[in-house]
Amino acid sequence: MEHIRTPKVEQVKLLDRFSNKSVIGTLHLTATHLIFVESNSTSAQEIWILHHHIASVEKLSLTTSGCPLLIQCRNFRLVHFVIPRERDCHDIYSSLLRLLRPVSYDELYAFSYNPKQNDQQREEGWQLIDLAAEFERMGVPCDQWQLTDVNREYKRLPPNICIGLVKSVVPHLLCFYNVLRGGKRLYLFVSCLQAAVCRCSQPLSGFSARCLEDEHMLQAISKANHNSRYVYVMDTRPKLNALANRAAGKGYENEDNYSNIRFQFVGIENIHVMRGSLQKLLEVVGTRSLSMTDYLVGLENSGWLRHIKAIMDAAIFLAKAVTVEGASVLVHCSDGWDRTAQVCALGSLLMDPYYRTIKGFMVLIEKDWISFGHKFADRCDQLDPDPKEVSPIFTQFLECVWQLTEQFPQAFEFSEWFLIQIHEHVHSCQFGNFLGNSQRQREVLQLKERTYSLWAHLLSEKQNYLNPVYSPSFAESHPVLEPSTQACHFKFWRNMYHQYDRSMHPRQSILKQVLTFKESNRELEGTVQALKTKLQKFGVSTSPLKPQTPPRERSLPPRPQSLILGAPLLSRKEVQQEEDEEVFGEEAREDAPASTDGERTVEGSSATENGYGELTGSFGSKNEPAVVTLEFGVARMTC
Amino acid sequence: MEFAELIKTPRVDGVVLHRPFMPTVEGTLCLTGHHLILSSRQDNTEELWLLHANIDSTEKRFVGSLGTIIVKCKDLRVIQLDIPGMEECLNIASSIEALSTLDSVSLMYPFFYRPLFEVIEDGWQLFVPEEAFKDLESMTDEWRLSEVNKDFSVCPSYPSLLTVPKDIDDESLCKAASFRHGGRFPVLSYYHKKNGMVMMRAAQPLTGTNGRRCKEDEKLINATLCAGKRGYIIDTRTIAVAQQAKARGGGFEQEANYPQWRRIHKAIERSNVLQESLIKLVEACNDQSHSMDRWLSKLEASNWQSNVKEILTTACLAAQCIDREGASVLVHGTEGTDSTLQVTSLAQIILDPACRTIRGFEALIEREWLQAGHPFHQRCAQSAYSNGKPRSEAPVFLLFLDCVWQILRQFPCSFQFNENFLIMLFEHAYASQFSTFLGNSVAERVKLLLSQKTVSLWSWVNRPQELERFLNPLYEPNNLVIWPSVAPQSLLLWEGVFLRWNRSTKCLDEAYQEMAHIIEYNKELQNKVNSLRRQLAQLETEDSPLQTP
């Protein structure tokens, strides 16, 4: 609190990102949020921005109307305020600078967030996702694999854990094992074919080093699988990067030393390239009055979709090796917690329908990302501001999943809202799941005692994230997904990168509409049942009927109306209001005479806001009207 | 019959058909006057019936005595036929070549096609100008139906009946026609009921280099303005192109002569550029070996999406002038038969909810494309695989459909029809057993006696059995103006047409079915609940008097 100098500023102007329109409102600064409340009382829009979401704050040079403040968020929201007095602007600016860089974990929102649950509920929340049960589901331990607690105190293989081991490996070998592997982890996945997906970090091979124990280990992995004589070793890096690592005493497996491996590079770029790529992408799509040419050229130059495709290709390679050849695969990159996590998680998703359910997806993230030590704190810039460690690795994974949902609309129990919500909370630091860099750190922080679990929160709102056309039987006909990786089948994920730019979204959402129908179906089924029971009391009647219009009730749980997910849930009444604004079908039902339509104008559809006023103003002037700019990106429905 | 001369080998056995994402079929290939038929002997369901008119180009290859013909269709499909025997293959190839490039309209399939269904509602009688005028009359009395073009002599590309301002007599119309390219004087395209503003379309004025003017033309378009009101002239060409047109006798309205009008120039490409764009796009879509970078750069280089954006933006501008500015609009380009129609028809879809129904959309196509004289025969003679010299082919209509699809994507609940309807129209515009899209103008269609000799597409489409496929289950009538976003991020590649043949749509189709099923089920449940409630209410009222005593 001591960092907040000015808690409230009035008459602040919020500029729209892609048009000339703006709204006036009041800016509030709290310990956790920056809140903008629109002054217009009829359709007061509220924007809640969590401090943790803010990636950067920029004070632009003073203009006649005030001092502009540009705030960029990690969830791809970009807000542009104009604050009338420079002093206020500076106060907000400096407070934010301090607030968005917490210096210790204790300052994170998760430690103060309290959703009004008691301790028991919180504990239950943390128990929802249980990795031990997941290993059991995978069939481990079994005759070939055992669980080991060799990393029990996170000493041998800091900072991560090691869960599965081949039985035939003598435990003491492990002591030597971390001599060779840089990142020191090994893990398995067992499919019904007994083929395993293992992950680790790069070997410390340098130019000539060998480690017999490591060779023995791979031999053991190979022997544990009777279907195939060899093990694939996938190095997810481009060959050049792997070669460069050799000079630093690291590198990749020498096929001569391992008799039973098939070695393969798959060429996913490193975190720095990915960071740069996203930055370029956001720059392009953030441009005002973007032309189609600049958009497509920018999309290409950013390389973003190329990287997405590379990850997808790698995951498909993995899935094919396991499901078609029945071979075990060892996946690694440099450290084994970025590209390896992407490829293993996505590969598992392709192979195992369980991970395509809501619960299964949580398990997958818990297993491949959280427990195996993807450095969420560094990658998502939670605490320590080292810009070189930040990278959208997890975002890329979510996008790959989204690309799959586009190709297989019936395969996933969840919709893209689920993915976007997870992305939101990876950065929000509102729940304990993603805090810290490793399991060990999370235990030190006592997250399970002091914070709440995101999974419990998401499961409680499961209704909102369901995919209405999900078909459980799809998994039977398609146990393994075989997506097309032709370049033309990859799309730009507008709903993620423009999630707050509502002018870009379809004005009517099929997803929302079908979900509503589906929920309505469930209610109606209940009603039918109830009515039938009542009728049974009377027996059956076929007498002529009086016309009676049944009341059409639709009481639905609140749904994310916009994708403004950080905001607290709106009350039912507010939701209703917003629905009236957005669901045009409802408006049409009012049968309002056409002539009044024009009066019910909402933001963005009046002439001046479209940059058309200038045109009227210059009417009759002698100048040749050569160029007329019209910003249709903002035109909205007349309602 | 002439066709027999063209068919050198009517029938070959042991032909193997390869289609993307479908199992290969071996069977007998038959050539008839209008169709290429491949039927597998074992299983009658595997049959290919391809209209020769649908074939855009063919390629042949030989490996030993096995010949291969690659058939590229106007609907962008590519199929491969393996034909044993070099001579047979050569014969088949040259027959297909000859049959698919017949020039004479009267030899086209629609003249030979006999429907297997009973025509209940004759599509030729569905959308006559008199009917449309009756609707207009109920809203305003400012307009009249003129018969000045009765014998198509004033303007050969216009229909015989035209809606013009009431105060302008036929003589003035003739004079105005002589001042416009191709005689296309300004006529009414759309009347906006909400505020009485209108959209008109025409061809460019023939001002030439010395700035000719025509009082009648000025009077004609001024007659559409209310007192003190002003209007906008949307010229679909850039100012530079419009300037150049002067040298060839064309031009644009000088502000001095049209003081009540403000001119706006947009940059919709001319037809030959659009054809080039289509060819490049389809080439990019069909090459499956592209890396991501190459694909994106080819997509960009095709300029297709830019064209979509430009056309849509211009249509939005026209709609905005009418609805938001409360001003009347005159749209024209050079000839007034291509970009002009794209703009006027799209603007109506944005403004007028009626155009978003199936009937309304059919009426729109009839009014703004067929009767307005879009030269379908010329424009759709070849599609993306044409390797001959382009004459006047251009995907003008396809671009329009693409734009409609973009709006449909953004307002998925506001249209009575679905994507399949648009794809069907695309197919039939290029090759069809129906004659709706034959000819270049009403005059030509009258001369060909189409309405007596052939079947209209609408007669078939509007049958309930066919309509079912085209209905959008999400449709809820919506009386509002729908403003689409034209940001590049909001415009997508129309996969349903351009990637249609190089992806498997099974998963997408099944998901669509599931969605339709959910909605259908909802309706059933609603009905069920209603009837049960009624039943219950009935019983309760019967029951209560019994209980009370």
Interface residues (C-beta under 8 A of the other chain):
Chain A: F18 V285 L290 S291 M292 T293 D294 Y295 L296 V297 L299 E300 G303 L305 R306 K309 Q407 F408 P409 Q410 A411 P468 V469 S471 S484 Q486 A487 C488 H489 F490 K491 F492 R494 H498 S503 M504 H505 P506 R507 Q508 S509 I510 Q513 V514 F517 K518 S520 N521 L524 E525 T527 V528 L531 K532 K534 L535 F538 S541 S543 P544 L545 K546 P547 Q548 P550 F584 G585 E587 A588 R589 D591 A592 A594 S595 D597 G598 S605 S606 A607 N610 Y612 L615 T616 F619 G620 K622 E624 P625 A626 V628 L630 F632 G633 A635 R636 M637 T638 C639
Chain B: K193 K194 N195 R230 I239 E255 P259 R262 R263 I264 H265 A284 C285 Q288 H290 S291 M292 D293 R294 W295 L296 S297 L299 E300 N303 Q305 S306 V308 K309 L312 T313 C316 L317 Q320 D323 R324 E325 R409 Q410 F411 P412 C413 S414 L474 E476 P477 N478 N479 L480 V481 I482 W483 P484 S485 V486 A487 P488 Q489 S490 L491 L492 L493 L499 N502 R503 S504 C507 L508 E510 A511 E514 M515 I518 I519 Y521 N522 L525 Q526 K528 V529 N530 S531 L532 R533 R534 Q535 L536 A537 Q538 L539 T541 E542 D543
